[in-house]
Amino acid sequence: MSRPGLAPFFEAHAVAVIGASGNVSKVGGSVLANLRAAGFPGRLVAVNAARPVVQGLPAVPSILDVTEPIDLAVIAVPAPAVLDTLKQCVTKGVPAAVVISAGFREAGEEGRARETELRAWLREAPLRLIGPNCLGWIRPGQRLNLTFAPGMPAAGTLGFFSHSGALGTAILDWSREHRLGFSLLASLGNQADVDETDLLGALADDADTRVILGYLEGVADGRAFFAALSAAAARKPCVLMKAGRSLEGARAVSSHTGALAGSDRAFDAAVRQAGALRVTTLEEMFDVARALVAGRTPPGRRVILLTNGGGLGILATDAAHDVALAVTPLPEPTRARLSAVLPPHAATANPVDLIGDATPSRYGDALQALAGESASLVVMLAPQAATDAAGVARAVLGATRDWPAPVLGVFAGGARVHPGITVLEDAGVPCYPFPERAVRALAHAVALAEHRRRRRPAAAPVSSVDRGRLSTAVAGARAAGTLGILEGAPLLEAYGIDVVTVRLARTPAEAAQVARALGTPVAIKIVSPDITHKTDVGGVALGLAAAEVAAAAESMLVRVGRARPGARLDGILVQAMAGGSVAELLLGMVRDPQFGPLVMVGFGGIFVEILGDTATRLAPVDAAEARAMLGELRMAPALRGFRGRPAADLDALAETVSRFSRLVSDVPGLLELEINPLLATPLGARALDVRGRISGEETP
């Protein structure tokens, strides 16, 4: 059935607190007190079975006794009573509820059973639910505080959701100190109904939200999350942090909420591919949020640094270099304008150094001289004997009012620069204590803007698939279960992927016959379902003439038999040697339990584990996205040719990656597939070896 939307959470006019208490140290008492303290303008109903008046409000014993419509119920009753309370809400036509009560899957076997029952009921219920086991929901612009946390954040344009309630309380406290405003602050708890995917869609539609932030500990449905994030990121900047990046962190997530953290690599690929930003610390998240919330879009990677201290300028320049921002010299006309208003010893190239005795008017004059430059701006101040930090801040605001690109402040120091920080941040200009943080935040804003500019439609199906050949290849692969090149090559060839010619020989003598038929130098490789890395056991010999093959195959069988005496040996592969490669790549796929098939490309061959140079995406990808993957590799310059070596055909290579990604998306039950090596050549790309696994089932 189609579920109702989330509008009651965003536009509530009548709220009932079920479990309301006169004791504000209790959850139900704290929620009611917060609603009243926030000045909620709508109708407020206290539900308490024992008291007729709670915190000065008339109370009713049950939600069933309420006579007027209720948009949203907050439930703070013991866990065993939650489901019956929700059923009463449905009886009264309440469309939405926030369940703060704990005692569900995070609380042992009994709690897990309770949550299983709740989830089953919710699937058919005409009610949407936040929680259980959550901090609650805050809509500052509506003066709606449905939490038991102290205080209320300022209204603003940041929409923040969190899988951790404790983190939410910390951010609440921090945001007040830094004058950061929110359109929403939501703690999702156990997500028995509404989850991160639902919130992404709702925040994308919310007119009060300019930037979407999220702290996650897992993802309920990887592909649904990816679709929602892609749609949201096309409309608004999205910045996410996911815990559980390490094995230890993943275990901590599981013990925290009973949820699975999921594959970190898959999550990272989804965020990158959707056009969102992933950060690794809360400091980084809110640093970039402050840069984004002003709404100015970076025109490119160019940045102008303005400072009154050479040290700050040098640190900012180094930081910009580290994140690929361009601190390029200013053009001569601009430098001439600067020279006309600055002291003789001031530096006018970029960074622009106003020198230590810079006054507010000098800052203003320099910024006026920079008008017309197409670049983001970082304005820095180090306190000197006569520094007027507030005056400098006012000069910055006045001179950059019409500056179209982002303007960031760095006021380094403590109490002496604090008045200036307050002036800037009250006016919506983010200010940072150190240049590195400002530059990193700007770089993130630039990356988000770049992705939105180059956003492409979803990958189109590959048109040249031989469906008849594919059906035969899949049947053969399923029968085998474990795939080598003999079983994998037909799958690749059905999608137009070039595979180096290969034949199976059962004996050394037969291998020699095959070599003579191929008529070129050959490679021979052991065939065994028990041996993954053939080179490690002496199971590969290269560049053999036909006359050498029989003896080489005999020696190989002896070597492998000694190295792996228990392995099953099914014969010898004979393969034409493929020359002229620029690089050996790995092109692989695994099926993630949450996100489905992931495709990975990187520098491969026998050094793949050592190099660790890979890029990952959710399959499928189009050729343009595949080209972007290749560009992310540290060894990418090797593909473009260097020191007289030829370049690979990058268009053909990207097309191969795209076709492979479509293959692994189209074939259900394909658990793993890997081409290693994939030879990148000036004329295209050729698969040299294949391995993988496929289930016998026809469903993913």
C-alpha positions as CSV (number, residue, x, y, z in Angstrom):
1,M,0.0,0.0,0.0
2,S,1.1,3.6,-0.6
3,R,2.3,5.2,2.7
4,P,1.2,8.7,3.8
5,G,3.7,11.5,3.4
6,L,5.6,13.4,6.1
7,A,3.7,16.7,6.0
8,P,2.4,16.5,9.6
9,F,5.9,16.4,10.9
10,F,6.8,19.6,9.0
11,E,3.6,21.6,9.4
12,A,1.9,20.5,12.7
13,H,-0.9,22.7,14.1
14,A,-2.1,20.4,16.9
15,V,0.2,18.3,19.1
16,A,-0.6,15.7,21.8
17,V,2.0,14.6,24.3
18,I,1.1,11.1,25.5
19,G,2.8,10.4,28.7
20,A,3.0,14.1,29.6
21,S,4.2,14.7,33.2
22,G,4.4,17.5,35.6
23,N,8.0,16.4,36.5
24,V,10.3,18.0,33.9
25,S,13.0,15.6,34.8
26,K,10.9,12.8,33.1
27,V,10.9,12.5,29.3
28,G,7.2,13.3,29.0
29,G,7.5,16.3,31.3
30,S,10.6,17.6,29.5
31,V,8.9,17.4,26.0
32,L,5.9,19.2,27.2
33,A,8.0,21.9,28.9
34,N,10.1,22.3,25.7
35,L,7.0,22.8,23.6
36,R,5.7,25.5,26.0
37,A,9.1,27.2,26.3
38,A,9.5,27.3,22.5
39,G,6.2,29.1,22.2
40,F,4.5,26.6,20.0
41,P,1.6,28.6,18.5
42,G,-0.7,25.6,17.8
43,R,-3.0,23.6,20.0
44,L,-1.2,21.6,22.7
45,V,-2.9,18.6,24.4
46,A,-1.4,16.8,27.5
47,V,-2.4,13.2,27.9
48,N,-1.9,11.8,31.4
49,A,-4.1,9.0,32.8
50,A,-3.7,10.1,36.4
51,R,-3.8,13.9,36.5
52,P,-6.4,16.4,35.2
53,V,-3.9,19.2,34.9
54,V,-0.2,18.9,33.8
55,Q,2.1,21.9,33.9
56,G,-0.9,24.2,34.0
57,L,-2.5,22.6,31.0
58,P,-5.8,20.7,31.1
59,A,-5.0,17.0,30.6
60,V,-7.1,14.1,29.2
61,P,-6.6,10.5,30.4
62,S,-6.3,9.0,26.9
63,I,-5.9,10.2,23.3
64,L,-9.3,8.6,22.7
65,D,-10.7,11.4,24.9
66,V,-9.4,14.2,22.6
67,T,-12.3,15.8,20.8
68,E,-10.5,17.9,18.1
69,P,-8.1,16.7,15.4
70,I,-4.5,16.0,16.3
71,D,-1.7,16.3,13.6
72,L,1.1,14.8,15.6
73,A,1.5,12.8,18.7
74,V,4.6,12.5,20.9
75,I,4.7,9.2,22.8
76,A,6.7,8.9,26.0
77,V,5.2,5.8,27.6
78,P,6.8,2.6,28.7
79,A,7.8,0.4,25.7
80,P,5.2,-2.4,26.3
81,A,2.4,0.2,26.0
82,V,3.6,1.9,22.8
83,L,1.9,-0.3,20.2
84,D,-1.5,0.0,22.0
85,T,-1.1,3.7,22.2
86,L,-0.3,4.0,18.5
87,K,-3.4,1.9,17.7
88,Q,-5.4,4.4,19.7
89,C,-3.9,7.2,17.7
90,V,-5.0,5.6,14.5
91,T,-8.5,5.2,15.9
92,K,-8.5,9.0,16.5
93,G,-7.2,9.7,13.0
94,V,-3.7,10.9,14.1
95,P,-1.5,10.8,11.0
96,A,2.0,11.0,12.6
97,A,3.8,10.1,15.8
98,V,7.2,10.6,17.4
99,V,8.0,7.7,19.7
100,I,10.7,8.7,22.1
101,S,10.3,5.6,24.3
102,A,13.3,3.2,24.4
103,G,13.1,-0.6,25.0
104,F,13.1,-2.0,21.5
105,R,15.7,-3.7,19.4
106,E,18.5,-2.0,21.3
107,A,17.3,-3.7,24.5
108,G,17.8,-7.4,24.0
109,E,15.6,-10.3,22.8
110,E,12.4,-9.0,24.3
111,G,13.0,-5.6,22.8
112,R,13.7,-7.0,19.3
113,A,10.5,-9.0,19.4
114,R,8.6,-5.9,20.4
115,E,10.1,-3.9,17.5
116,T,9.4,-6.7,15.0
117,E,5.7,-6.6,16.0
118,L,5.7,-2.8,15.7
119,R,7.3,-2.8,12.3
120,A,4.8,-5.4,11.0
121,W,1.9,-3.3,12.2
122,L,3.3,-0.1,10.8
123,R,3.5,-1.6,7.3
124,E,-0.3,-1.6,7.1
125,A,-1.0,1.4,9.4
126,P,-2.2,4.9,8.0
127,L,0.3,6.6,10.3
128,R,4.0,7.6,9.9
129,L,6.4,7.2,12.8
130,I,9.7,8.7,13.9
131,G,11.6,6.4,16.3
132,P,11.3,4.5,18.6
133,N,14.2,5.2,20.9
134,C,14.9,8.7,19.6
135,L,15.7,12.1,20.9
136,G,12.8,13.6,18.9
137,W,12.1,16.3,16.3
138,I,12.7,20.0,16.2
139,R,11.3,22.5,13.7
140,P,12.7,25.9,14.9
141,G,10.8,27.9,12.3
142,Q,7.5,26.4,13.6
143,R,8.6,26.8,17.2
144,L,8.1,23.0,17.5
145,N,10.5,21.2,19.9
146,L,9.4,17.6,20.4
147,T,12.6,16.5,22.3
148,F,13.7,16.1,25.8
149,A,16.9,18.0,25.1
150,P,17.5,21.4,26.8
151,G,17.1,24.5,24.7
152,M,16.0,25.4,21.2
153,P,18.3,26.1,18.2
154,A,17.9,29.2,16.2
155,A,15.8,29.0,13.0
156,G,17.9,28.7,9.9
157,T,18.3,26.8,6.7
158,L,20.3,23.7,7.7
159,G,18.2,20.5,7.7
160,F,20.0,17.9,10.0
161,F,19.0,14.3,10.7
162,S,20.9,11.9,12.9
163,H,20.9,8.2,13.8
164,S,22.3,9.2,17.3
165,G,20.2,11.1,19.8
166,A,23.2,11.9,22.0
167,L,25.0,13.5,19.0
168,G,21.9,15.6,18.4
169,T,22.0,17.1,21.9
170,A,25.7,17.9,21.5
171,I,25.1,19.7,18.2
172,L,22.2,21.6,19.7
173,D,24.5,23.0,22.4
174,W,27.3,23.7,19.9
175,S,25.0,25.4,17.4
176,R,23.8,28.0,19.9
177,E,27.4,29.0,20.6
178,H,28.2,29.4,16.9
179,R,25.0,31.1,15.9
180,L,24.0,28.3,13.5
181,G,20.3,28.0,12.5
182,F,18.3,24.9,11.5
183,S,15.2,24.3,9.5
184,L,15.1,20.8,11.1
185,L,16.9,18.8,13.6
186,A,15.7,15.2,13.7
187,S,16.8,12.1,15.6
188,L,15.6,9.0,13.8
189,G,16.3,6.4,16.5
190,N,15.5,2.8,15.4
191,Q,13.7,3.9,12.2
192,A,10.9,1.4,12.5
193,D,9.2,3.5,9.8
194,V,10.7,6.8,8.7
195,D,14.3,6.4,7.8
196,E,17.2,8.4,6.2
197,T,15.8,7.8,2.7
198,D,12.4,9.3,3.7
199,L,14.1,12.3,5.3
200,L,16.2,13.0,2.2
201,G,13.1,13.3,0.1
202,A,11.2,15.4,2.5
203,L,14.1,17.8,3.1
204,A,14.7,18.1,-0.7
205,D,11.1,19.3,-0.9
206,D,11.2,21.6,2.2
207,A,11.3,25.2,1.3
208,D,12.9,26.2,4.6
209,T,15.9,23.9,4.0
210,R,18.9,25.1,1.9
211,V,21.5,22.5,2.9
212,I,20.9,18.9,4.0
213,L,23.2,17.3,6.7
214,G,23.1,13.8,8.0
215,Y,24.9,11.6,10.5
216,L,24.3,7.9,9.7
217,E,25.3,4.6,11.3
218,G,23.8,2.5,8.5
219,V,21.4,2.5,5.6
220,A,18.1,0.5,5.6
221,D,17.8,0.1,1.8
222,G,21.0,1.0,-0.2
223,R,19.4,1.5,-3.6
224,A,16.5,3.5,-2.3
225,F,18.9,5.6,-0.4
226,F,21.0,6.2,-3.5
227,A,18.0,7.2,-5.5
228,A,16.8,9.6,-2.9
229,L,20.2,11.1,-2.3
230,S,20.8,11.5,-6.1
231,A,17.5,13.4,-6.4
232,A,18.1,15.5,-3.3
233,A,21.7,16.4,-4.3
234,A,20.5,17.6,-7.7
235,R,18.5,20.3,-5.9
236,K,20.5,21.1,-2.7
237,P,23.9,20.5,-1.3
238,C,24.0,17.3,0.8
239,V,26.7,16.6,3.3
240,L,26.8,13.2,5.1
241,M,28.9,11.6,7.8
242,K,28.7,7.8,8.3
243,A,30.2,6.1,11.3
244,G,31.4,2.5,11.3
245,R,34.2,3.0,8.8
246,S,36.5,0.6,10.7
247,L,35.6,-3.0,11.7
248,E,35.7,-1.8,15.3
249,G,33.4,1.1,14.5
250,A,31.0,-1.2,12.6
251,R,30.8,-3.4,15.7
252,A,30.1,-0.4,17.9
253,V,27.2,0.6,15.5
254,S,25.7,-2.8,15.8
255,S,25.9,-2.8,19.6
256,H,24.5,0.8,19.6
257,T,21.3,0.3,17.7
258,G,21.2,-3.3,16.6
259,A,21.7,-2.1,13.0
260,L,24.4,-3.1,10.5
261,A,26.8,-0.4,9.4
262,G,27.1,-2.0,6.0
263,S,29.9,-1.8,3.5
264,D,31.8,1.5,3.9
265,R,33.1,1.3,0.4
266,A,29.6,0.9,-1.0
267,F,28.3,3.8,1.0
268,D,31.3,6.0,-0.1
269,A,30.6,5.1,-3.8
270,A,26.9,5.9,-3.4
271,V,27.5,9.3,-1.9
272,R,30.2,10.2,-4.5
273,Q,28.1,9.0,-7.4
274,A,24.9,10.8,-6.2
275,G,26.8,14.1,-6.2
276,A,26.8,14.5,-2.4
277,L,29.7,15.0,-0.1
278,R,31.0,12.6,2.6
279,V,33.0,14.0,5.5
280,T,34.8,12.1,8.2
281,T,34.4,14.4,11.2
282,L,31.6,16.5,12.7
283,E,33.9,19.5,12.6
284,E,34.3,19.1,8.9
285,M,30.6,18.7,8.4
286,F,29.7,21.9,10.1
287,D,32.7,23.8,8.6
288,V,31.4,23.1,5.1
289,A,27.8,23.6,6.1
290,R,28.6,27.1,7.3
291,A,30.3,27.8,3.9
292,L,27.3,26.4,2.0
293,V,24.5,28.0,3.9
294,A,25.3,31.5,2.6
295,G,24.1,30.2,-0.8
296,R,27.0,31.7,-2.9
297,T,28.2,29.2,-5.6
298,P,32.0,29.0,-6.3
299,P,32.6,29.9,-9.9
300,G,35.6,27.5,-10.1
301,R,38.7,26.4,-8.2
302,R,40.3,29.8,-8.1
303,V,40.6,31.5,-4.7
304,I,42.0,34.9,-3.6
305,L,43.7,35.0,-0.2
306,L,43.7,38.4,1.7
307,T,45.7,38.7,4.9
308,N,47.5,41.0,7.3
309,G,50.1,38.4,8.1
310,G,52.4,36.5,5.8
311,G,52.3,33.3,7.9
312,L,48.5,33.0,7.5
313,G,48.8,33.5,3.8
314,I,51.5,30.8,3.5
315,L,49.5,28.3,5.5
316,A,46.4,29.0,3.4
317,T,48.3,28.7,0.2
318,D,49.7,25.3,1.2
319,A,46.3,24.1,2.3
320,A,44.8,25.2,-1.1
321,H,47.5,23.3,-2.9
322,D,46.6,20.2,-0.9
323,V,43.0,20.3,-2.0
324,A,43.6,21.4,-5.6
325,L,42.4,25.0,-5.2
326,A,44.2,27.5,-7.5
327,V,46.0,30.4,-5.8
328,T,47.0,32.0,-9.1
329,P,48.6,35.5,-9.4
330,L,46.2,38.3,-9.9
331,P,46.2,40.0,-13.3
332,E,48.2,43.2,-13.7
333,P,45.2,45.6,-13.8
334,T,44.0,44.3,-10.5
335,R,47.5,44.5,-9.0
336,A,47.8,48.1,-10.2
337,R,44.5,49.0,-8.4
338,L,45.8,47.3,-5.2
339,S,49.1,49.1,-5.4
340,A,47.3,52.4,-5.6
341,V,45.6,51.9,-2.2
342,L,48.1,49.8,-0.3
343,P,51.5,50.7,1.3
344,P,54.6,50.1,-0.8
345,H,55.7,46.9,1.0
346,A,52.3,45.2,0.6
347,A,52.2,42.1,-1.5
348,T,49.7,42.2,-4.4
349,A,50.2,39.0,-6.2
350,N,48.0,36.4,-4.3
351,P,48.1,36.0,-1.4
352,V,47.5,39.8,-1.0
353,D,49.4,40.8,2.2
354,L,48.1,44.0,3.7
355,I,51.0,43.8,6.3
356,G,50.5,43.8,10.1
357,D,49.2,47.4,10.7
358,A,46.3,47.0,8.3
359,T,43.3,49.0,9.4
360,P,39.6,48.4,8.6
361,S,39.8,51.0,5.9
362,R,42.8,49.3,4.3
363,Y,40.9,46.0,4.2
364,G,37.9,47.8,2.6
365,D,40.1,49.5,0.0
366,A,41.8,46.3,-1.0
367,L,38.5,44.4,-1.3
368,Q,37.1,47.2,-3.4
369,A,40.2,46.9,-5.7
370,L,39.5,43.2,-6.1
371,A,35.9,43.7,-7.3
372,G,35.2,42.0,-10.6
373,E,37.6,39.1,-10.0
374,S,35.9,35.7,-10.6
375,A,37.1,33.8,-7.5
376,S,36.2,32.7,-4.0
377,L,37.6,34.9,-1.3
378,V,39.3,34.0,2.1
379,V,39.9,37.1,4.3
380,M,42.3,36.5,7.1
381,L,43.2,38.5,10.2
382,A,45.8,38.0,12.9
383,P,45.5,40.3,15.9
384,Q,48.1,43.1,16.2
385,A,48.6,45.8,18.9
386,A,45.9,48.1,17.4
387,T,43.7,45.5,15.6
388,D,40.0,46.5,15.5
389,A,38.6,43.1,14.7
390,A,35.0,44.2,14.6
391,G,35.9,47.2,12.4
392,V,37.7,44.8,10.0
393,A,34.6,42.6,9.9
394,R,32.3,45.5,9.1
395,A,34.7,46.6,6.3
396,V,34.6,43.0,4.9
397,L,30.8,43.0,5.0
398,G,30.5,46.3,3.3
399,A,33.0,45.6,0.5
400,T,31.8,42.1,-0.3
401,R,28.0,42.7,-0.1
402,D,27.8,42.1,-3.9
403,W,30.6,39.6,-4.2
404,P,29.0,36.7,-6.1
405,A,31.3,33.9,-5.0
406,P,31.8,32.5,-1.5
407,V,33.5,34.8,1.1
408,L,35.0,33.1,4.1
409,G,36.7,34.7,7.1
410,V,39.7,33.4,9.2
411,F,40.1,35.4,12.3
412,A,42.9,33.7,14.1
413,G,43.2,34.2,17.8
414,G,41.0,34.4,20.9
415,A,39.3,37.1,22.8
416,R,40.8,39.9,20.7
417,V,39.2,38.7,17.5
418,H,36.0,37.4,19.0
419,P,34.1,40.7,18.3
420,G,34.9,40.4,14.6
421,I,33.9,36.8,14.5
422,T,30.5,37.7,16.0
423,V,30.0,40.5,13.4
424,L,30.8,38.2,10.5
425,E,28.8,35.2,11.6
426,D,25.7,37.3,12.6
427,A,25.8,38.5,9.0
428,G,26.0,35.0,7.6
429,V,29.7,35.0,6.7
430,P,31.4,31.9,8.1
431,C,34.5,32.5,10.1
432,Y,37.1,30.0,11.1
433,P,39.9,30.0,13.6
434,F,42.6,28.6,11.2
435,P,43.2,28.9,7.5
436,E,43.3,25.1,6.9
437,R,39.7,24.7,8.0
438,A,38.4,27.5,5.9
439,V,40.3,26.3,2.8
440,R,39.1,22.7,3.3
441,A,35.5,23.9,3.7
442,L,35.8,25.9,0.5
443,A,37.2,23.0,-1.4
444,H,34.2,20.9,-0.4
445,A,31.8,23.6,-1.6
446,V,33.7,23.7,-4.9
447,A,33.5,20.0,-5.4
448,L,29.7,20.0,-4.8
449,A,29.3,22.8,-7.3
450,E,31.3,21.0,-9.9
451,H,29.3,17.9,-9.6
452,R,26.0,19.8,-9.9
453,R,27.3,21.5,-13.1
454,R,28.3,18.2,-14.7
455,R,25.4,16.2,-13.5
456,R,24.3,13.6,-16.0
457,P,21.2,11.4,-16.5
458,A,21.2,7.8,-15.3
459,A,23.2,5.3,-17.4
460,A,21.4,4.1,-20.5
461,P,21.2,0.4,-21.3
462,V,23.9,-1.0,-23.5
463,S,22.3,-1.5,-26.9
464,S,24.7,-4.0,-28.4
465,V,24.1,-7.0,-26.1
466,D,23.8,-10.4,-27.8
467,R,20.8,-11.6,-25.7
468,G,20.8,-15.1,-27.2
469,R,24.5,-15.5,-26.5
470,L,24.0,-14.1,-23.0
471,S,21.3,-16.6,-22.2
472,T,23.6,-19.5,-23.2
473,A,26.5,-18.0,-21.3
474,V,24.5,-17.5,-18.1
475,A,23.2,-21.0,-18.2
476,G,26.7,-22.3,-18.5
477,A,28.0,-20.1,-15.8
478,R,25.2,-21.2,-13.4
479,A,26.0,-24.8,-14.1
480,A,29.6,-24.2,-13.2
481,G,29.0,-21.9,-10.1
482,T,32.7,-20.9,-9.9
483,L,33.8,-19.0,-13.0
484,G,37.2,-19.0,-14.7
485,I,38.0,-17.5,-18.1
486,L,36.3,-20.4,-19.9
487,E,33.0,-19.7,-18.2
488,G,33.4,-16.0,-17.8
489,A,34.5,-15.1,-21.4
490,P,31.1,-15.9,-23.0
491,L,29.5,-13.5,-20.5
492,L,31.9,-10.7,-21.4
493,E,31.7,-11.3,-25.1
494,A,27.9,-11.1,-25.0
495,Y,28.4,-7.5,-23.9
496,G,31.0,-6.7,-26.6
497,I,34.0,-6.9,-24.3
498,D,37.1,-8.2,-26.1
499,V,38.7,-11.3,-24.5
500,V,42.1,-12.7,-25.6
501,T,41.7,-16.0,-27.4
502,V,41.9,-19.0,-25.0
503,R,41.6,-22.8,-25.3
504,L,41.5,-25.6,-22.7
505,A,43.9,-28.5,-23.0
506,R,43.7,-31.6,-20.8
507,T,47.3,-32.7,-21.3
508,P,50.7,-31.2,-22.1
509,A,50.6,-32.8,-25.5
510,E,47.2,-31.3,-26.3
511,A,48.4,-27.9,-25.0
512,A,51.2,-28.1,-27.6
513,Q,48.7,-28.8,-30.4
514,V,46.6,-25.8,-29.4
515,A,49.7,-23.6,-29.4
516,R,50.5,-24.7,-32.9
517,A,46.9,-23.9,-34.0
518,L,47.0,-20.4,-32.5
519,G,50.3,-19.8,-34.4
520,T,51.6,-17.1,-32.0
521,P,53.6,-17.0,-28.8
522,V,51.3,-18.3,-26.1
523,A,50.9,-18.2,-22.3
524,I,49.9,-21.3,-20.4
525,K,48.0,-21.2,-17.0
526,I,46.9,-23.9,-14.6
527,V,43.2,-24.6,-14.4
528,S,41.9,-25.3,-10.9
529,P,38.8,-24.3,-8.9
530,D,41.0,-24.4,-5.8
531,I,43.7,-22.0,-6.9
532,T,42.9,-18.2,-7.1
533,H,46.4,-16.8,-7.5
534,K,48.1,-18.9,-10.2
535,T,51.3,-17.0,-10.2
536,D,51.9,-17.7,-6.5
537,V,52.1,-21.5,-7.1
538,G,54.1,-21.4,-10.4
539,G,50.9,-21.9,-12.4
540,V,51.7,-19.4,-15.2
541,A,54.3,-19.4,-18.0
542,L,54.5,-16.6,-20.6
543,G,55.9,-16.1,-24.1
544,L,56.3,-19.7,-25.1
545,A,56.8,-20.9,-28.7
546,A,54.7,-23.9,-29.7
547,A,57.8,-26.2,-29.5
548,E,58.3,-25.2,-25.8
549,V,54.7,-25.7,-24.6
550,A,54.7,-29.4,-23.9
551,A,57.8,-29.4,-21.7
552,A,56.7,-26.2,-19.9
553,A,53.3,-27.7,-19.2
554,E,54.8,-30.8,-17.7
555,S,57.0,-28.7,-15.5
556,M,54.1,-26.6,-14.4
557,L,52.0,-29.6,-13.4
558,V,54.9,-30.8,-11.2
559,R,55.4,-27.4,-9.6
560,V,51.7,-26.8,-8.8
561,G,51.3,-30.4,-7.5
562,R,54.1,-29.8,-5.0
563,A,52.8,-26.4,-4.0
564,R,49.2,-27.4,-3.7
565,P,49.0,-31.2,-3.4
566,G,45.3,-31.2,-2.5
567,A,44.2,-29.0,-5.3
568,R,42.0,-30.3,-8.2
569,L,43.8,-29.8,-11.5
570,D,41.4,-29.6,-14.5
571,G,43.9,-28.9,-17.3
572,I,45.9,-26.2,-18.9
573,L,44.7,-22.9,-20.5
574,V,46.5,-22.0,-23.6
575,Q,46.2,-18.3,-24.5
576,A,47.6,-16.1,-27.3
577,M,50.0,-13.6,-25.9
578,A,48.6,-10.1,-25.9
579,G,51.3,-7.5,-26.4
580,G,51.3,-3.7,-26.7
581,S,49.6,-2.9,-23.4
582,V,50.0,0.5,-21.7
583,A,48.9,-0.8,-18.3
584,E,47.4,-3.8,-16.6
585,L,44.1,-3.0,-14.8
586,L,41.7,-4.8,-12.6
587,L,38.0,-4.5,-13.4
588,G,35.8,-6.2,-10.8
589,M,32.4,-6.5,-9.2
590,V,31.0,-7.6,-5.8
591,R,27.4,-7.7,-4.8
592,D,26.9,-5.7,-1.6
593,P,24.0,-6.8,0.6
594,Q,22.6,-3.3,0.9
595,F,23.6,-1.5,-2.3
596,G,23.7,-4.4,-4.8
597,P,26.4,-4.7,-7.5
598,L,29.5,-2.5,-7.1
599,V,32.0,-2.1,-9.9
600,M,35.6,-1.3,-9.2
601,V,38.5,-0.4,-11.5
602,G,42.1,0.1,-10.6
603,F,45.7,-0.8,-11.4
604,G,45.9,-4.6,-11.2
605,G,48.0,-7.5,-12.3
606,I,49.9,-9.2,-9.5
607,F,50.4,-5.9,-7.6
608,V,46.7,-5.0,-7.0
609,E,46.8,-5.6,-3.3
610,I,50.1,-3.6,-2.9
611,L,49.0,-0.6,-5.0
612,G,45.4,-0.4,-3.6
613,D,44.7,2.2,-6.4
614,T,41.0,1.7,-7.1
615,A,37.8,3.7,-7.8
616,T,34.3,2.3,-7.0
617,R,30.8,3.0,-8.1
618,L,27.4,1.5,-7.9
619,A,26.6,-0.4,-11.1
620,P,25.7,0.5,-13.7
621,V,27.7,3.5,-14.9
622,D,27.8,5.2,-18.2
623,A,31.0,5.8,-20.1
624,A,31.4,9.4,-18.8
625,E,31.2,8.1,-15.2
626,A,33.6,5.3,-16.0
627,R,36.0,8.0,-17.4
628,A,35.7,9.9,-14.1
629,M,36.6,6.7,-12.3
630,L,39.7,6.3,-14.3
631,G,40.6,9.9,-13.6
632,E,40.5,9.3,-9.9
633,L,43.3,6.7,-9.9
634,R,46.6,7.8,-8.6
635,M,48.3,6.1,-11.6
636,A,45.9,7.8,-14.1
637,P,48.8,9.7,-15.7
638,A,50.2,6.3,-16.8
639,L,47.1,5.8,-18.9
640,R,47.6,9.1,-20.7
641,G,51.1,8.3,-21.8
642,F,54.4,9.5,-20.2
643,R,58.1,9.5,-21.0
644,G,57.6,8.4,-24.5
645,R,55.2,5.6,-23.7
646,P,51.9,5.5,-25.7
647,A,48.6,6.5,-24.2
648,A,45.7,4.0,-23.7
649,D,42.5,4.5,-25.7
650,L,40.6,6.0,-22.7
651,D,37.3,6.2,-24.6
652,A,37.5,2.5,-25.4
653,L,38.6,1.7,-21.9
654,A,35.7,3.7,-20.3
655,E,33.3,2.0,-22.7
656,T,34.6,-1.4,-21.5
657,V,34.1,-0.4,-17.8
658,S,30.6,0.7,-18.7
659,R,29.7,-2.5,-20.5
660,F,31.1,-4.6,-17.6
661,S,29.0,-2.6,-15.1
662,R,25.8,-3.2,-17.2
663,L,26.6,-6.9,-17.4
664,V,26.9,-7.2,-13.6
665,S,23.7,-5.3,-13.2
666,D,21.8,-7.4,-15.7
667,V,22.7,-10.9,-14.5
668,P,20.9,-11.8,-11.3
669,G,22.8,-14.0,-8.9
670,L,26.2,-12.9,-10.1
671,L,28.1,-12.6,-6.7
672,E,31.6,-11.7,-7.9
673,L,33.2,-11.1,-11.3
674,E,36.8,-9.9,-11.9
675,I,38.9,-9.3,-14.9
676,N,42.5,-9.3,-13.9
677,P,44.4,-8.2,-15.8
678,L,42.4,-6.0,-18.2
679,L,45.0,-4.8,-20.7
680,A,44.7,-1.2,-21.6
681,T,46.2,-0.6,-25.0
682,P,46.4,2.2,-27.5
683,L,43.8,0.3,-29.6
684,G,41.3,-0.6,-26.8
685,A,41.0,-2.9,-23.9
686,R,41.3,-6.7,-23.7
687,A,40.4,-9.1,-20.9
688,L,43.2,-11.6,-20.2
689,D,41.8,-13.5,-17.2
690,V,38.5,-13.8,-15.5
691,R,37.2,-15.3,-12.3
692,G,34.0,-15.1,-10.4
693,R,31.1,-16.8,-8.6
694,I,27.4,-17.0,-9.5
695,S,24.5,-18.6,-7.7
696,G,22.1,-21.1,-9.2
697,E,19.2,-18.8,-8.5
698,E,17.7,-16.4,-11.0
699,T,16.9,-13.7,-8.5
700,P,19.4,-11.3,-7.0
